[in-house]
Amino acid sequence: MKIGDRVLAQVNGGSWCSCQVIAFKGDIVVVSGDEEQRRARQSGRRPVGVGLRRHLVMENKLVKPIDNA
């Protein structure tokens, strides 16, 4: 897992949400949702994220990376 990867994060007592890794702080993975990513781009700012322990974040193997070539 690295910054920019699409992941699934366990939120709201057990449901899984698709999001993107924006930072690491020790054993904490900071993720940001799609809507926040969009709003941050529109406002010209960095996205706000939520820090979760690594065991609450897993790679999203269902979403293929976008090829910008």
FIKOLZA-1660 file (N, C-alpha, C; in steps of 0.1 Angstrom, whole numbers, plus 5000, padded with zeros to 4 digits):
% residues 69
   i   px   py   pz ch aa at
   1 5008 4988 5000  A  M  N
   1 5000 5000 5000  A  M CA
   1 5009 5012 5000  A  M  C
   2 5006 5022 4991  A  K  N
   2 5013 5034 4991  A  K CA
   2 5004 5046 4988  A  K  C
   3 5009 5058 4990  A  I  N
   3 5001 5070 4988  A  I CA
   3 4996 5070 4974  A  I  C
   4 4983 5073 4972  A  G  N
   4 4976 5074 4959  A  G CA
   4 4969 5061 4956  A  G  C
   5 4971 5050 4964  A  D  N
   5 4964 5038 4961  A  D CA
   5 4949 5039 4965  A  D  C
   6 4941 5032 4957  A  R  N
   6 4927 5031 4961  A  R CA
   6 4925 5019 4971  A  R  C
   7 4918 5022 4982  A  V  N
   7 4917 5012 4992  A  V CA
   7 4902 5012 4997  A  V  C
   8 4899 5002 5005  A  L  N
   8 4887 5001 5012  A  L CA
   8 4889 5003 5027  A  L  C
   9 4882 5012 5033  A  A  N
   9 4884 5015 5047  A  A CA
   9 4871 5012 5055  A  A  C
  10 4873 5005 5066  A  Q  N
  10 4862 5001 5074  A  Q CA
  10 4857 5013 5083  A  Q  C
  11 4845 5018 5080  A  V  N
  11 4839 5030 5087  A  V CA
  11 4825 5027 5092  A  V  C
  12 4820 5036 5100  A  N  N
  12 4806 5035 5105  A  N CA
  12 4802 5021 5111  A  N  C
  13 4811 5016 5119  A  G  N
  13 4808 5004 5126  A  G CA
  13 4808 4991 5118  A  G  C
  14 4815 4991 5107  A  G  N
  14 4817 4979 5099  A  G CA
  14 4815 4980 5084  A  G  C
  15 4809 4990 5079  A  S  N
  15 4807 4991 5064  A  S CA
  15 4821 4995 5058  A  S  C
  16 4823 4991 5046  A  W  N
  16 4835 4994 5039  A  W CA
  16 4833 5005 5028  A  W  C
  17 4842 5015 5028  A  C  N
  17 4841 5027 5019  A  C CA
  17 4853 5027 5010  A  C  C
  18 4851 5030 4998  A  S  N
  18 4862 5032 4988  A  S CA
  18 4868 5046 4990  A  S  C
  19 4881 5046 4991  A  C  N
  19 4888 5059 4993  A  C CA
  19 4902 5058 4988  A  C  C
  20 4910 5069 4990  A  Q  N
  20 4924 5069 4985  A  Q CA
  20 4933 5072 4997  A  Q  C
  21 4945 5066 4997  A  V  N
  21 4955 5068 5007  A  V CA
  21 4962 5082 5004  A  V  C
  22 4962 5091 5014  A  I  N
  22 4969 5104 5012  A  I CA
  22 4981 5106 5021  A  I  C
  23 4983 5097 5031  A  A  N
  23 4995 5098 5040  A  A CA
  23 4996 5086 5049  A  A  C
  24 5007 5085 5055  A  F  N
  24 5010 5075 5065  A  F CA
  24 5016 5082 5077  A  F  C
  25 5012 5079 5089  A  K  N
  25 5017 5084 5102  A  K CA
  25 5020 5073 5111  A  K  C
  26 5031 5066 5110  A  G  N
  26 5034 5055 5118  A  G CA
  26 5025 5043 5114  A  G  C
  27 5017 5038 5123  A  D  N
  27 5009 5027 5121  A  D CA
  27 4995 5031 5116  A  D  C
  28 4993 5044 5113  A  I  N
  28 4981 5050 5109  A  I CA
  28 4981 5053 5094  A  I  C
  29 4970 5049 5087  A  V  N
  29 4969 5052 5073  A  V CA
  29 4958 5064 5072  A  V  C
  30 4962 5075 5066  A  V  N
  30 4953 5086 5064  A  V CA
  30 4946 5084 5050  A  V  C
  31 4933 5084 5050  A  V  N
  31 4925 5082 5038  A  V CA
  31 4916 5093 5036  A  V  C
  32 4912 5095 5023  A  S  N
  32 4903 5106 5020  A  S CA
  32 4893 5100 5009  A  S  C
  33 4880 5104 5011  A  G  N
  33 4869 5099 5002  A  G CA
  33 4869 5106 4989  A  G  C
  34 4862 5101 4979  A  D  N
  34 4861 5106 4966  A  D CA
  34 4855 5121 4966  A  D  C
  35 4845 5123 4974  A  E  N
  35 4838 5136 4974  A  E CA
  35 4848 5147 4979  A  E  C
  36 4855 5143 4990  A  E  N
  36 4865 5153 4995  A  E CA
  36 4876 5155 4985  A  E  C
  37 4881 5145 4978  A  Q  N
  37 4891 5147 4968  A  Q CA
  37 4886 5157 4957  A  Q  C
  38 4874 5155 4953  A  R  N
  38 4868 5164 4943  A  R CA
  38 4867 5179 4948  A  R  C
  39 4862 5180 4960  A  R  N
  39 4861 5194 4966  A  R CA
  39 4875 5200 4968  A  R  C
  40 4884 5193 4972  A  A  N
  40 4898 5198 4974  A  A CA
  40 4904 5203 4961  A  A  C
  41 4902 5195 4950  A  R  N
  41 4907 5199 4937  A  R CA
  41 4900 5212 4932  A  R  C
  42 4887 5213 4934  A  Q  N
  42 4880 5225 4930  A  Q CA
  42 4884 5238 4938  A  Q  C
  43 4888 5236 4951  A  S  N
  43 4892 5247 4959  A  S CA
  43 4906 5250 4959  A  S  C
  44 4914 5241 4952  A  G  N
  44 4929 5243 4952  A  G CA
  44 4936 5241 4965  A  G  C
  45 4931 5231 4973  A  R  N
  45 4937 5228 4986  A  R CA
  45 4940 5213 4987  A  R  C
  46 4947 5210 4997  A  R  N
  46 4949 5196 5000  A  R CA
  46 4937 5189 5006  A  R  C
  47 4934 5177 5003  A  P  N
  47 4922 5170 5009  A  P CA
  47 4924 5167 5024  A  P  C
  48 4913 5168 5030  A  V  N
  48 4912 5165 5045  A  V CA
  48 4910 5150 5046  A  V  C
  49 4918 5143 5055  A  G  N
  49 4917 5129 5056  A  G CA
  49 4913 5124 5070  A  G  C
  50 4911 5111 5071  A  V  N
  50 4908 5105 5084  A  V CA
  50 4919 5094 5086  A  V  C
  51 4924 5094 5098  A  G  N
  51 4935 5084 5101  A  G CA
  51 4928 5072 5107  A  G  C
  52 4932 5060 5101  A  L  N
  52 4927 5047 5106  A  L CA
  52 4939 5038 5108  A  L  C
  53 4937 5029 5118  A  R  N
  53 4948 5019 5120  A  R CA
  53 4948 5010 5108  A  R  C
  54 4960 5004 5105  A  R  N
  54 4962 4996 5093  A  R CA
  54 4952 4985 5091  A  R  C
  55 4948 4979 5102  A  H  N
  55 4939 4967 5101  A  H CA
  55 4925 4971 5096  A  H  C
  56 4922 4984 5096  A  L  N
  56 4909 4989 5092  A  L CA
  56 4909 4993 5077  A  L  C
  57 4921 4991 5070  A  V  N
  57 4923 4995 5056  A  V CA
  57 4928 4984 5049  A  V  C
  58 4922 4981 5037  A  M  N
  58 4927 4970 5029  A  M CA
  58 4927 4974 5014  A  M  C
  59 4936 4968 5006  A  E  N
  59 4937 4971 4992  A  E CA
  59 4924 4968 4985  A  E  C
  60 4920 4977 4976  A  N  N
  60 4908 4976 4969  A  N CA
  60 4912 4969 4955  A  N  C
  61 4911 4956 4955  A  K  N
  61 4914 4949 4943  A  K CA
  61 4904 4949 4932  A  K  C
  62 4892 4955 4935  A  L  N
  62 4881 4956 4925  A  L CA
  62 4882 4968 4916  A  L  C
  63 4890 4978 4920  A  V  N
  63 4891 4990 4912  A  V CA
  63 4904 4990 4905  A  V  C
  64 4904 4991 4892  A  K  N
  64 4917 4991 4884  A  K CA
  64 4922 5005 4884  A  K  C
  65 4935 5007 4885  A  P  N
  65 4941 5021 4884  A  P CA
  65 4938 5027 4870  A  P  C
  66 4936 5040 4870  A  I  N
  66 4934 5047 4858  A  I CA
  66 4947 5049 4850  A  I  C
  67 4947 5045 4837  A  D  N
  67 4958 5047 4829  A  D CA
  67 4957 5060 4822  A  D  C
  68 4966 5070 4825  A  N  N
  68 4966 5083 4819  A  N CA
  68 4974 5084 4807  A  N  C
  69 4979 5073 4801  A  A  N
  69 4988 5073 4789  A  A CA
  69 4980 5076 4777  A  A  C
% end
